[in-house]
Amino acid sequence: MNELVDAADEKMLTKTIARYSRVELLCLDELGHMELDRRGAELLFQVITERDERDFHRDRFK
């Protein structure tokens, strides 16, 4: 989460999200034990949404 917030602050969010979108499996271990603020939650949602859209388009055009 911190990496996403830092990337947003440094105007590198698009690049960071793209990196997370390229990996085949994204493990979110210990997420239930973390305290998420609204910004962190929104950035994580953005990563998950990007991955979901990528997978939808990839599977749709196989």
mmCIF file of the N, C-alpha and C atoms, coordinates in Angstrom:
data_MODEL
# 
_entry.id   MODEL 
# 
loop_
_atom_site.group_PDB 
_atom_site.id 
_atom_site.type_symbol 
_atom_site.label_atom_id 
_atom_site.label_alt_id 
_atom_site.label_comp_id 
_atom_site.label_asym_id 
_atom_site.label_entity_id 
_atom_site.label_seq_id 
_atom_site.pdbx_PDB_ins_code 
_atom_site.Cartn_x 
_atom_site.Cartn_y 
_atom_site.Cartn_z 
_atom_site.occupancy 
_atom_site.B_iso_or_equiv 
_atom_site.pdbx_formal_charge 
_atom_site.auth_seq_id 
_atom_site.auth_comp_id 
_atom_site.auth_asym_id 
_atom_site.auth_atom_id 
_atom_site.pdbx_PDB_model_num 
ATOM 1   N N  . MET A 1 1  ? 0.809   -1.182  0.000   1.00 0.00 ? 1  MET A N  1 
ATOM 2   C CA . MET A 1 1  ? 0.000   0.000   0.000   1.00 0.00 ? 1  MET A CA 1 
ATOM 3   C C  . MET A 1 1  ? 0.858   1.253   0.000   1.00 0.00 ? 1  MET A C  1 
ATOM 4   N N  . ASN A 1 2  ? 1.884   1.219   0.812   1.00 0.00 ? 2  ASN A N  1 
ATOM 5   C CA . ASN A 1 2  ? 2.771   2.382   0.890   1.00 0.00 ? 2  ASN A CA 1 
ATOM 6   C C  . ASN A 1 2  ? 3.410   2.687   -0.457  1.00 0.00 ? 2  ASN A C  1 
ATOM 7   N N  . GLU A 1 3  ? 3.746   1.637   -1.191  1.00 0.00 ? 3  GLU A N  1 
ATOM 8   C CA . GLU A 1 3  ? 4.361   1.844   -2.503  1.00 0.00 ? 3  GLU A CA 1 
ATOM 9   C C  . GLU A 1 3  ? 3.402   2.568   -3.448  1.00 0.00 ? 3  GLU A C  1 
ATOM 10  N N  . LEU A 1 4  ? 2.133   2.222   -3.387  1.00 0.00 ? 4  LEU A N  1 
ATOM 11  C CA . LEU A 1 4  ? 1.149   2.886   -4.242  1.00 0.00 ? 4  LEU A CA 1 
ATOM 12  C C  . LEU A 1 4  ? 0.989   4.355   -3.861  1.00 0.00 ? 4  LEU A C  1 
ATOM 13  N N  . VAL A 1 5  ? 0.928   4.635   -2.583  1.00 0.00 ? 5  VAL A N  1 
ATOM 14  C CA . VAL A 1 5  ? 0.794   6.018   -2.119  1.00 0.00 ? 5  VAL A CA 1 
ATOM 15  C C  . VAL A 1 5  ? 2.022   6.823   -2.513  1.00 0.00 ? 5  VAL A C  1 
ATOM 16  N N  . ASP A 1 6  ? 3.206   6.251   -2.307  1.00 0.00 ? 6  ASP A N  1 
ATOM 17  C CA . ASP A 1 6  ? 4.445   6.939   -2.691  1.00 0.00 ? 6  ASP A CA 1 
ATOM 18  C C  . ASP A 1 6  ? 4.490   7.181   -4.197  1.00 0.00 ? 6  ASP A C  1 
ATOM 19  N N  . ALA A 1 7  ? 4.077   6.186   -4.975  1.00 0.00 ? 7  ALA A N  1 
ATOM 20  C CA . ALA A 1 7  ? 4.073   6.330   -6.434  1.00 0.00 ? 7  ALA A CA 1 
ATOM 21  C C  . ALA A 1 7  ? 3.122   7.438   -6.859  1.00 0.00 ? 7  ALA A C  1 
ATOM 22  N N  . ALA A 1 8  ? 1.983   7.530   -6.203  1.00 0.00 ? 8  ALA A N  1 
ATOM 23  C CA . ALA A 1 8  ? 1.030   8.595   -6.535  1.00 0.00 ? 8  ALA A CA 1 
ATOM 24  C C  . ALA A 1 8  ? 1.624   9.959   -6.208  1.00 0.00 ? 8  ALA A C  1 
ATOM 25  N N  . ASP A 1 9  ? 2.303   10.050  -5.081  1.00 0.00 ? 9  ASP A N  1 
ATOM 26  C CA . ASP A 1 9  ? 2.925   11.311  -4.680  1.00 0.00 ? 9  ASP A CA 1 
ATOM 27  C C  . ASP A 1 9  ? 4.034   11.728  -5.646  1.00 0.00 ? 9  ASP A C  1 
ATOM 28  N N  . GLU A 1 10 ? 4.710   10.743  -6.215  1.00 0.00 ? 10 GLU A N  1 
ATOM 29  C CA . GLU A 1 10 ? 5.836   11.011  -7.113  1.00 0.00 ? 10 GLU A CA 1 
ATOM 30  C C  . GLU A 1 10 ? 5.429   11.007  -8.588  1.00 0.00 ? 10 GLU A C  1 
ATOM 31  N N  . LYS A 1 11 ? 4.144   11.003  -8.852  1.00 0.00 ? 11 LYS A N  1 
ATOM 32  C CA . LYS A 1 11 ? 3.608   11.003  -10.231 1.00 0.00 ? 11 LYS A CA 1 
ATOM 33  C C  . LYS A 1 11 ? 4.075   9.785   -11.026 1.00 0.00 ? 11 LYS A C  1 
ATOM 34  N N  . MET A 1 12 ? 4.193   8.643   -10.341 1.00 0.00 ? 12 MET A N  1 
ATOM 35  C CA . MET A 1 12 ? 4.635   7.395   -10.968 1.00 0.00 ? 12 MET A CA 1 
ATOM 36  C C  . MET A 1 12 ? 3.566   6.313   -10.840 1.00 0.00 ? 12 MET A C  1 
ATOM 37  N N  . LEU A 1 13 ? 2.340   6.704   -10.523 1.00 0.00 ? 13 LEU A N  1 
ATOM 38  C CA . LEU A 1 13 ? 1.295   5.732   -10.253 1.00 0.00 ? 13 LEU A CA 1 
ATOM 39  C C  . LEU A 1 13 ? 0.979   4.865   -11.465 1.00 0.00 ? 13 LEU A C  1 
ATOM 40  N N  . THR A 1 14 ? 0.890   5.456   -12.630 1.00 0.00 ? 14 THR A N  1 
ATOM 41  C CA . THR A 1 14 ? 0.568   4.690   -13.835 1.00 0.00 ? 14 THR A CA 1 
ATOM 42  C C  . THR A 1 14 ? 1.594   3.590   -14.074 1.00 0.00 ? 14 THR A C  1 
ATOM 43  N N  . LYS A 1 15 ? 2.853   3.922   -13.902 1.00 0.00 ? 15 LYS A N  1 
ATOM 44  C CA . LYS A 1 15 ? 3.928   2.943   -14.104 1.00 0.00 ? 15 LYS A CA 1 
ATOM 45  C C  . LYS A 1 15 ? 3.869   1.830   -13.054 1.00 0.00 ? 15 LYS A C  1 
ATOM 46  N N  . THR A 1 16 ? 3.586   2.190   -11.826 1.00 0.00 ? 16 THR A N  1 
ATOM 47  C CA . THR A 1 16 ? 3.512   1.205   -10.750 1.00 0.00 ? 16 THR A CA 1 
ATOM 48  C C  . THR A 1 16 ? 2.318   0.278   -10.947 1.00 0.00 ? 16 THR A C  1 
ATOM 49  N N  . ILE A 1 17 ? 1.176   0.831   -11.308 1.00 0.00 ? 17 ILE A N  1 
ATOM 50  C CA . ILE A 1 17 ? -0.003  0.006   -11.558 1.00 0.00 ? 17 ILE A CA 1 
ATOM 51  C C  . ILE A 1 17 ? 0.241   -0.921  -12.744 1.00 0.00 ? 17 ILE A C  1 
ATOM 52  N N  . ALA A 1 18 ? 0.903   -0.433  -13.768 1.00 0.00 ? 18 ALA A N  1 
ATOM 53  C CA . ALA A 1 18 ? 1.217   -1.270  -14.930 1.00 0.00 ? 18 ALA A CA 1 
ATOM 54  C C  . ALA A 1 18 ? 2.108   -2.442  -14.520 1.00 0.00 ? 18 ALA A C  1 
ATOM 55  N N  . ARG A 1 19 ? 3.042   -2.196  -13.617 1.00 0.00 ? 19 ARG A N  1 
ATOM 56  C CA . ARG A 1 19 ? 3.926   -3.270  -13.150 1.00 0.00 ? 19 ARG A CA 1 
ATOM 57  C C  . ARG A 1 19 ? 3.122   -4.338  -12.414 1.00 0.00 ? 19 ARG A C  1 
ATOM 58  N N  . TYR A 1 20 ? 2.199   -3.918  -11.569 1.00 0.00 ? 20 TYR A N  1 
ATOM 59  C CA . TYR A 1 20 ? 1.356   -4.879  -10.858 1.00 0.00 ? 20 TYR A CA 1 
ATOM 60  C C  . TYR A 1 20 ? 0.390   -5.586  -11.803 1.00 0.00 ? 20 TYR A C  1 
ATOM 61  N N  . SER A 1 21 ? 0.053   -4.968  -12.889 1.00 0.00 ? 21 SER A N  1 
ATOM 62  C CA . SER A 1 21 ? -0.866  -5.575  -13.853 1.00 0.00 ? 21 SER A CA 1 
ATOM 63  C C  . SER A 1 21 ? -0.191  -6.645  -14.695 1.00 0.00 ? 21 SER A C  1 
ATOM 64  N N  . ARG A 1 22 ? 1.125   -6.581  -14.829 1.00 0.00 ? 22 ARG A N  1 
ATOM 65  C CA . ARG A 1 22 ? 1.847   -7.538  -15.674 1.00 0.00 ? 22 ARG A CA 1 
ATOM 66  C C  . ARG A 1 22 ? 2.035   -8.901  -15.023 1.00 0.00 ? 22 ARG A C  1 
ATOM 67  N N  . VAL A 1 23 ? 2.089   -8.954  -13.709 1.00 0.00 ? 23 VAL A N  1 
ATOM 68  C CA . VAL A 1 23 ? 2.313   -10.251 -13.054 1.00 0.00 ? 23 VAL A CA 1 
ATOM 69  C C  . VAL A 1 23 ? 1.053   -11.097 -13.158 1.00 0.00 ? 23 VAL A C  1 
ATOM 70  N N  . GLU A 1 24 ? 1.233   -12.393 -13.283 1.00 0.00 ? 24 GLU A N  1 
ATOM 71  C CA . GLU A 1 24 ? 0.092   -13.277 -13.487 1.00 0.00 ? 24 GLU A CA 1 
ATOM 72  C C  . GLU A 1 24 ? -0.741  -13.448 -12.218 1.00 0.00 ? 24 GLU A C  1 
ATOM 73  N N  . LEU A 1 25 ? -0.075  -13.509 -11.065 1.00 0.00 ? 25 LEU A N  1 
ATOM 74  C CA . LEU A 1 25 ? -0.765  -13.721 -9.804  1.00 0.00 ? 25 LEU A CA 1 
ATOM 75  C C  . LEU A 1 25 ? -0.332  -12.640 -8.822  1.00 0.00 ? 25 LEU A C  1 
ATOM 76  N N  . LEU A 1 26 ? -1.283  -11.966 -8.238  1.00 0.00 ? 26 LEU A N  1 
ATOM 77  C CA . LEU A 1 26 ? -1.014  -10.918 -7.250  1.00 0.00 ? 26 LEU A CA 1 
ATOM 78  C C  . LEU A 1 26 ? -1.552  -11.389 -5.904  1.00 0.00 ? 26 LEU A C  1 
ATOM 79  N N  . CYS A 1 27 ? -0.654  -11.663 -4.965  1.00 0.00 ? 27 CYS A N  1 
ATOM 80  C CA . CYS A 1 27 ? -1.049  -12.138 -3.636  1.00 0.00 ? 27 CYS A CA 1 
ATOM 81  C C  . CYS A 1 27 ? -1.165  -10.952 -2.693  1.00 0.00 ? 27 CYS A C  1 
ATOM 82  N N  . LEU A 1 28 ? -2.279  -10.871 -2.026  1.00 0.00 ? 28 LEU A N  1 
ATOM 83  C CA . LEU A 1 28 ? -2.530  -9.790  -1.072  1.00 0.00 ? 28 LEU A CA 1 
ATOM 84  C C  . LEU A 1 28 ? -2.592  -10.382 0.333   1.00 0.00 ? 28 LEU A C  1 
ATOM 85  N N  . ASP A 1 29 ? -1.488  -10.954 0.769   1.00 0.00 ? 29 ASP A N  1 
ATOM 86  C CA . ASP A 1 29 ? -1.395  -11.609 2.064   1.00 0.00 ? 29 ASP A CA 1 
ATOM 87  C C  . ASP A 1 29 ? -1.393  -10.569 3.184   1.00 0.00 ? 29 ASP A C  1 
ATOM 88  N N  . GLU A 1 30 ? -2.012  -10.915 4.286   1.00 0.00 ? 30 GLU A N  1 
ATOM 89  C CA . GLU A 1 30 ? -2.042  -10.067 5.476   1.00 0.00 ? 30 GLU A CA 1 
ATOM 90  C C  . GLU A 1 30 ? -2.828  -8.775  5.288   1.00 0.00 ? 30 GLU A C  1 
ATOM 91  N N  . LEU A 1 31 ? -3.592  -8.674  4.238   1.00 0.00 ? 31 LEU A N  1 
ATOM 92  C CA . LEU A 1 31 ? -4.347  -7.449  3.969   1.00 0.00 ? 31 LEU A CA 1 
ATOM 93  C C  . LEU A 1 31 ? -5.352  -7.166  5.083   1.00 0.00 ? 31 LEU A C  1 
ATOM 94  N N  . GLY A 1 32 ? -5.919  -8.206  5.652   1.00 0.00 ? 32 GLY A N  1 
ATOM 95  C CA . GLY A 1 32 ? -6.890  -8.026  6.728   1.00 0.00 ? 32 GLY A CA 1 
ATOM 96  C C  . GLY A 1 32 ? -6.284  -7.495  8.008   1.00 0.00 ? 32 GLY A C  1 
ATOM 97  N N  . HIS A 1 33 ? -4.966  -7.560  8.119   1.00 0.00 ? 33 HIS A N  1 
ATOM 98  C CA . HIS A 1 33 ? -4.286  -7.094  9.327   1.00 0.00 ? 33 HIS A CA 1 
ATOM 99  C C  . HIS A 1 33 ? -3.750  -5.676  9.172   1.00 0.00 ? 33 HIS A C  1 
ATOM 100 N N  . MET A 1 34 ? -3.951  -5.086  8.015   1.00 0.00 ? 34 MET A N  1 
ATOM 101 C CA . MET A 1 34 ? -3.440  -3.736  7.762   1.00 0.00 ? 34 MET A CA 1 
ATOM 102 C C  . MET A 1 34 ? -4.541  -2.712  7.969   1.00 0.00 ? 34 MET A C  1 
ATOM 103 N N  . GLU A 1 35 ? -4.134  -1.560  8.421   1.00 0.00 ? 35 GLU A N  1 
ATOM 104 C CA . GLU A 1 35 ? -5.072  -0.453  8.534   1.00 0.00 ? 35 GLU A CA 1 
ATOM 105 C C  . GLU A 1 35 ? -5.002  0.343   7.236   1.00 0.00 ? 35 GLU A C  1 
ATOM 106 N N  . LEU A 1 36 ? -6.120  0.395   6.522   1.00 0.00 ? 36 LEU A N  1 
ATOM 107 C CA . LEU A 1 36 ? -6.157  1.091   5.242   1.00 0.00 ? 36 LEU A CA 1 
ATOM 108 C C  . LEU A 1 36 ? -6.856  2.435   5.394   1.00 0.00 ? 36 LEU A C  1 
ATOM 109 N N  . ASP A 1 37 ? -6.202  3.460   4.938   1.00 0.00 ? 37 ASP A N  1 
ATOM 110 C CA . ASP A 1 37 ? -6.902  4.735   4.873   1.00 0.00 ? 37 ASP A CA 1 
ATOM 111 C C  . ASP A 1 37 ? -7.639  4.796   3.537   1.00 0.00 ? 37 ASP A C  1 
ATOM 112 N N  . ARG A 1 38 ? -8.439  5.794   3.362   1.00 0.00 ? 38 ARG A N  1 
ATOM 113 C CA . ARG A 1 38 ? -9.261  5.890   2.158   1.00 0.00 ? 38 ARG A CA 1 
ATOM 114 C C  . ARG A 1 38 ? -8.401  5.935   0.893   1.00 0.00 ? 38 ARG A C  1 
ATOM 115 N N  . ARG A 1 39 ? -7.319  6.700   0.918   1.00 0.00 ? 39 ARG A N  1 
ATOM 116 C CA . ARG A 1 39 ? -6.460  6.829   -0.261  1.00 0.00 ? 39 ARG A CA 1 
ATOM 117 C C  . ARG A 1 39 ? -5.822  5.497   -0.634  1.00 0.00 ? 39 ARG A C  1 
ATOM 118 N N  . GLY A 1 40 ? -5.291  4.787   0.353   1.00 0.00 ? 40 GLY A N  1 
ATOM 119 C CA . GLY A 1 40 ? -4.686  3.489   0.097   1.00 0.00 ? 40 GLY A CA 1 
ATOM 120 C C  . GLY A 1 40 ? -5.688  2.498   -0.460  1.00 0.00 ? 40 GLY A C  1 
ATOM 121 N N  . ALA A 1 41 ? -6.892  2.513   0.100   1.00 0.00 ? 41 ALA A N  1 
ATOM 122 C CA . ALA A 1 41 ? -7.942  1.609   -0.380  1.00 0.00 ? 41 ALA A CA 1 
ATOM 123 C C  . ALA A 1 41 ? -8.320  1.929   -1.825  1.00 0.00 ? 41 ALA A C  1 
ATOM 124 N N  . GLU A 1 42 ? -8.420  3.206   -2.146  1.00 0.00 ? 42 GLU A N  1 
ATOM 125 C CA . GLU A 1 42 ? -8.763  3.596   -3.520  1.00 0.00 ? 42 GLU A CA 1 
ATOM 126 C C  . GLU A 1 42 ? -7.675  3.193   -4.506  1.00 0.00 ? 42 GLU A C  1 
ATOM 127 N N  . LEU A 1 43 ? -6.419  3.335   -4.108  1.00 0.00 ? 43 LEU A N  1 
ATOM 128 C CA . LEU A 1 43 ? -5.312  2.952   -4.994  1.00 0.00 ? 43 LEU A CA 1 
ATOM 129 C C  . LEU A 1 43 ? -5.276  1.441   -5.188  1.00 0.00 ? 43 LEU A C  1 
ATOM 130 N N  . LEU A 1 44 ? -5.516  0.680   -4.124  1.00 0.00 ? 44 LEU A N  1 
ATOM 131 C CA . LEU A 1 44 ? -5.562  -0.776  -4.248  1.00 0.00 ? 44 LEU A CA 1 
ATOM 132 C C  . LEU A 1 44 ? -6.716  -1.185  -5.156  1.00 0.00 ? 44 LEU A C  1 
ATOM 133 N N  . PHE A 1 45 ? -7.861  -0.540  -5.006  1.00 0.00 ? 45 PHE A N  1 
ATOM 134 C CA . PHE A 1 45 ? -9.008  -0.821  -5.866  1.00 0.00 ? 45 PHE A CA 1 
ATOM 135 C C  . PHE A 1 45 ? -8.648  -0.548  -7.323  1.00 0.00 ? 45 PHE A C  1 
ATOM 136 N N  . GLN A 1 46 ? -7.881  0.506   -7.570  1.00 0.00 ? 46 GLN A N  1 
ATOM 137 C CA . GLN A 1 46 ? -7.469  0.840   -8.937  1.00 0.00 ? 46 GLN A CA 1 
ATOM 138 C C  . GLN A 1 46 ? -6.594  -0.263  -9.522  1.00 0.00 ? 46 GLN A C  1 
ATOM 139 N N  . VAL A 1 47 ? -5.682  -0.800  -8.733  1.00 0.00 ? 47 VAL A N  1 
ATOM 140 C CA . VAL A 1 47 ? -4.822  -1.898  -9.195  1.00 0.00 ? 47 VAL A CA 1 
ATOM 141 C C  . VAL A 1 47 ? -5.676  -3.118  -9.539  1.00 0.00 ? 47 VAL A C  1 
ATOM 142 N N  . ILE A 1 48 ? -6.594  -3.477  -8.654  1.00 0.00 ? 48 ILE A N  1 
ATOM 143 C CA . ILE A 1 48 ? -7.428  -4.654  -8.875  1.00 0.00 ? 48 ILE A CA 1 
ATOM 144 C C  . ILE A 1 48 ? -8.319  -4.456  -10.096 1.00 0.00 ? 48 ILE A C  1 
ATOM 145 N N  . THR A 1 49 ? -8.862  -3.261  -10.264 1.00 0.00 ? 49 THR A N  1 
ATOM 146 C CA . THR A 1 49 ? -9.708  -2.965  -11.418 1.00 0.00 ? 49 THR A CA 1 
ATOM 147 C C  . THR A 1 49 ? -8.929  -3.069  -12.721 1.00 0.00 ? 49 THR A C  1 
ATOM 148 N N  . GLU A 1 50 ? -7.718  -2.526  -12.750 1.00 0.00 ? 50 GLU A N  1 
ATOM 149 C CA . GLU A 1 50 ? -6.875  -2.601  -13.952 1.00 0.00 ? 50 GLU A CA 1 
ATOM 150 C C  . GLU A 1 50 ? -6.593  -4.053  -14.317 1.00 0.00 ? 50 GLU A C  1 
ATOM 151 N N  . ARG A 1 51 ? -6.281  -4.874  -13.319 1.00 0.00 ? 51 ARG A N  1 
ATOM 152 C CA . ARG A 1 51 ? -5.997  -6.286  -13.572 1.00 0.00 ? 51 ARG A CA 1 
ATOM 153 C C  . ARG A 1 51 ? -7.235  -6.992  -14.095 1.00 0.00 ? 51 ARG A C  1 
ATOM 154 N N  . ASP A 1 52 ? -8.388  -6.702  -13.504 1.00 0.00 ? 52 ASP A N  1 
ATOM 155 C CA . ASP A 1 52 ? -9.633  -7.335  -13.920 1.00 0.00 ? 52 ASP A CA 1 
ATOM 156 C C  . ASP A 1 52 ? -9.978  -6.962  -15.358 1.00 0.00 ? 52 ASP A C  1 
ATOM 157 N N  . GLU A 1 53 ? -9.827  -5.702  -15.709 1.00 0.00 ? 53 GLU A N  1 
ATOM 158 C CA . GLU A 1 53 ? -10.100 -5.266  -17.084 1.00 0.00 ? 53 GLU A CA 1 
ATOM 159 C C  . GLU A 1 53 ? -9.140  -5.922  -18.061 1.00 0.00 ? 53 GLU A C  1 
ATOM 160 N N  . ARG A 1 54 ? -7.888  -6.020  -17.685 1.00 0.00 ? 54 ARG A N  1 
ATOM 161 C CA . ARG A 1 54 ? -6.890  -6.667  -18.548 1.00 0.00 ? 54 ARG A CA 1 
ATOM 162 C C  . ARG A 1 54 ? -7.263  -8.118  -18.793 1.00 0.00 ? 54 ARG A C  1 
ATOM 163 N N  . ASP A 1 55 ? -7.622  -8.823  -17.718 1.00 0.00 ? 55 ASP A N  1 
ATOM 164 C CA . ASP A 1 55 ? -7.982  -10.235 -17.846 1.00 0.00 ? 55 ASP A CA 1 
ATOM 165 C C  . ASP A 1 55 ? -9.253  -10.407 -18.661 1.00 0.00 ? 55 ASP A C  1 
ATOM 166 N N  . PHE A 1 56 ? -10.216 -9.521  -18.489 1.00 0.00 ? 56 PHE A N  1 
ATOM 167 C CA . PHE A 1 56 ? -11.464 -9.597  -19.240 1.00 0.00 ? 56 PHE A CA 1 
ATOM 168 C C  . PHE A 1 56 ? -11.189 -9.484  -20.728 1.00 0.00 ? 56 PHE A C  1 
ATOM 169 N N  . HIS A 1 57 ? -10.382 -8.514  -21.111 1.00 0.00 ? 57 HIS A N  1 
ATOM 170 C CA . HIS A 1 57 ? -10.092 -8.306  -22.534 1.00 0.00 ? 57 HIS A CA 1 
ATOM 171 C C  . HIS A 1 57 ? -9.223  -9.419  -23.098 1.00 0.00 ? 57 HIS A C  1 
ATOM 172 N N  . ARG A 1 58 ? -8.298  -9.918  -22.289 1.00 0.00 ? 58 ARG A N  1 
ATOM 173 C CA . ARG A 1 58 ? -7.437  -11.015 -22.741 1.00 0.00 ? 58 ARG A CA 1 
ATOM 174 C C  . ARG A 1 58 ? -8.268  -12.270 -22.986 1.00 0.00 ? 58 ARG A C  1 
ATOM 175 N N  . ASP A 1 59 ? -9.141  -12.601 -22.041 1.00 0.00 ? 59 ASP A N  1 
ATOM 176 C CA . ASP A 1 59 ? -9.947  -13.815 -22.172 1.00 0.00 ? 59 ASP A CA 1 
ATOM 177 C C  . ASP A 1 59 ? -11.003 -13.679 -23.243 1.00 0.00 ? 59 ASP A C  1 
ATOM 178 N N  . ARG A 1 60 ? -11.518 -12.490 -23.456 1.00 0.00 ? 60 ARG A N  1 
ATOM 179 C CA . ARG A 1 60 ? -12.579 -12.265 -24.421 1.00 0.00 ? 60 ARG A CA 1 
ATOM 180 C C  . ARG A 1 60 ? -12.095 -12.472 -25.857 1.00 0.00 ? 60 ARG A C  1 
ATOM 181 N N  . PHE A 1 61 ? -10.849 -12.151 -26.112 1.00 0.00 ? 61 PHE A N  1 
ATOM 182 C CA . PHE A 1 61 ? -10.343 -12.189 -27.485 1.00 0.00 ? 61 PHE A CA 1 
ATOM 183 C C  . PHE A 1 61 ? -9.391  -13.354 -27.725 1.00 0.00 ? 61 PHE A C  1 
ATOM 184 N N  . LYS A 1 62 ? -9.544  -14.414 -26.964 1.00 0.00 ? 62 LYS A N  1 
ATOM 185 C CA . LYS A 1 62 ? -8.701  -15.613 -27.167 1.00 0.00 ? 62 LYS A CA 1 
ATOM 186 C C  . LYS A 1 62 ? -9.158  -16.354 -28.398 1.00 0.00 ? 62 LYS A C  1 
# 
